[in-house]
Amino acid sequence: MKIAISQPTYLPWLGYFDLIDQVDLFVLFDSVQFERQSWQQRNRIKTPVGLQWLTVPVMFRGRFGQTIKDVEIRDLGFWRKHLRAIELNYRRSAFFDSYFPDFSLLLQSCVTDPLLVNCNVRLIEWFNNILGIQTPLIRSSGGKYQGKRAALLTNICQSLQAARYVSPLGSAVYLLDEIDSFADKNIEVEFQHYQHPEYTQQFPPFLAYASALDLIFNEGPAALEIIRRGRGRSWRPEELSPHQIDVRTAASVTATFQP
């Protein structure tokens, strides 16, 4: 079995769904420490003047070290501002009317649950349904996994009887130094190779690394095919080094760490 492990992101980018689409099981990594101002609580939409951040306000005072699964939304009315921004910038897109009503209801439902992770997971499930991705999702917080960094990932893989682990490219910066953790357990590691495709987009010129909402509102049923267009042959560990990643794929690493 081939799996991927990644943190539950708010309104993820295209590469996040490429990762889900190419594995047999996707683990939502919600049992690790939350990072403020990370992709876990924010993402970007396309506007006439560039990419605009949409950020979910969360509680953090006195909660240093809290795990992703425990993070609470500070203002449960955040959805109003986000929906206004999304409607303003996408109402003229080709498939806005097809998807916005259901998306709007789903985002509003976050008011019934203060946990950020539950909102993110529901949104990821909605995206998967729209895209036609059928890969099962599970949460790491549902298991008892020990270790840190590569050792923790290895233990998750072993517990799930995974023979192959597909990692976001950005993780290679530290995983390459700890790759023996996987080799010792006979788990093959490969790194996602994703090159952002272009597609029909409002407000030229084209800008990459927006939320997948941008793709869905503009391309509708063609969205999954377009996502798959960006998938390259996965990199093997011996083909990469941290230095190569920093230099030749800086933009990709930044986006991959949505993550």
JOBEL-V228531 format. One record per residue. RES is the residue in one small letter. SS is DSSP state (h for helix, s for strand, l for the rest). PSI is psi as a letter, one per 20 degrees, with the letter a starting at -180 (999 if undefined). OMEGA is omega in whole degrees, 0 to 359 (NA if undefined). Layout:
res: {RES:RES}
ss: {SS:SS}
psi: {PSI:PSI}
omega: {OMEGA:OMEGA}
This chain:
res: {m:k:i:a:i:s:q:p:t:y:l:p:w:l:g:y:f:d:l:i:d:q:v:d:l:f:v:l:f:d:s:v:q:f:e:r:q:s:w:q:q:r:n:r:i:k:t:p:v:g:l:q:w:l:t:v:p:v:m:f:r:g:r:f:g:q:t:i:k:d:v:e:i:r:d:l:g:f:w:r:k:h:l:r:a:i:e:l:n:y:r:r:s:a:f:f:d:s:y:f:p:d:f:s:l:l:l:q:s:c:v:t:d:p:l:l:v:n:c:n:v:r:l:i:e:w:f:n:n:i:l:g:i:q:t:p:l:i:r:s:s:g:g:k:y:q:g:k:r:a:a:l:l:t:n:i:c:q:s:l:q:a:a:r:y:v:s:p:l:g:s:a:v:y:l:l:d:e:i:d:s:f:a:d:k:n:i:e:v:e:f:q:h:y:q:h:p:e:y:t:q:q:f:p:p:f:l:a:y:a:s:a:l:d:l:i:f:n:e:g:p:a:a:l:e:i:i:r:r:g:r:g:r:s:w:r:p:e:e:l:s:p:h:q:i:d:v:r:t:a:a:s:v:t:a:t:f:q:p}
ss: {l:s:s:s:s:s:l:l:l:l:l:l:s:h:h:h:h:h:h:h:h:l:l:l:s:s:s:s:l:l:l:l:s:l:l:l:l:l:l:l:l:s:s:s:s:s:s:l:l:s:s:s:s:s:s:l:l:s:l:l:l:l:l:l:l:l:s:h:h:h:l:s:s:l:l:l:l:h:h:h:h:h:h:h:h:h:h:h:h:h:l:l:l:l:l:h:h:h:h:h:h:h:h:h:h:h:h:h:h:h:h:h:l:l:s:h:h:h:h:h:h:h:h:h:h:h:h:h:h:h:h:l:l:l:l:s:s:s:s:h:h:h:l:l:l:l:l:l:h:h:h:h:h:h:h:h:h:h:h:l:l:l:l:s:s:s:s:l:h:h:h:h:h:h:h:h:h:h:l:h:h:h:h:l:l:l:l:s:s:s:s:l:l:s:l:l:l:l:l:l:l:l:l:l:l:l:l:l:l:l:s:h:h:h:h:h:h:h:h:h:h:h:h:h:h:h:h:h:h:l:s:l:l:l:s:s:h:h:h:l:l:h:h:h:h:h:h:h:l:h:h:h:h:h:h:h:l:l:l}
psi: {q:p:r:q:p:q:q:o:q:p:m:r:r:g:h:g:h:g:g:g:h:j:r:h:p:p:o:o:m:j:j:r:p:q:p:q:k:r:i:h:j:r:a:q:r:p:r:i:j:a:p:p:p:o:p:o:p:r:p:h:p:j:k:p:j:q:r:g:i:i:p:q:p:h:o:i:j:h:h:g:g:g:h:g:g:g:g:h:i:j:h:j:q:h:j:g:h:h:h:g:g:g:g:g:h:g:h:h:i:h:i:i:o:i:p:g:h:h:g:g:g:h:g:g:h:g:g:g:g:g:h:k:p:j:p:q:p:r:p:h:i:i:r:n:p:q:r:q:c:h:h:g:g:g:h:g:g:g:h:j:l:p:i:p:p:o:q:q:h:h:i:h:h:h:h:h:i:k:h:h:h:g:h:h:j:l:p:p:p:q:p:p:o:p:o:o:q:q:r:p:q:q:m:q:r:p:p:r:k:r:q:i:h:g:g:g:h:h:i:c:i:i:g:g:h:g:g:h:h:i:p:r:p:q:p:q:h:i:i:q:q:h:g:g:g:h:g:i:k:g:g:g:g:g:h:h:l:k:999}
omega: {179:181:170:182:181:182:179:188:176:178:190:178:184:184:178:181:171:179:178:187:187:181:179:181:181:182:175:191:186:183:179:186:176:177:179:179:177:178:178:183:182:173:190:173:181:178:179:183:178:181:182:179:166:186:176:179:182:177:181:181:181:182:180:178:181:179:182:184:183:185:180:176:184:181:184:175:183:186:181:180:181:180:177:180:181:180:180:187:183:186:178:179:191:186:181:183:181:189:187:181:179:178:180:179:181:180:178:182:178:180:182:184:184:184:179:185:181:175:181:182:178:179:178:178:177:177:181:180:178:183:184:177:186:180:178:177:171:180:179:180:177:180:179:184:182:174:179:175:185:180:179:179:178:180:176:179:182:180:182:178:178:178:182:178:177:184:168:185:183:180:180:181:177:183:181:179:184:187:180:178:179:181:180:180:180:178:180:180:172:183:181:177:184:177:189:178:173:180:177:185:175:171:177:3:179:175:180:172:169:173:176:173:181:179:184:180:183:186:174:185:180:190:183:177:179:177:181:179:182:185:175:176:181:176:171:182:183:179:186:168:179:181:179:182:182:187:192:183:184:180:181:179:180:180:180:177:164:312:NA}
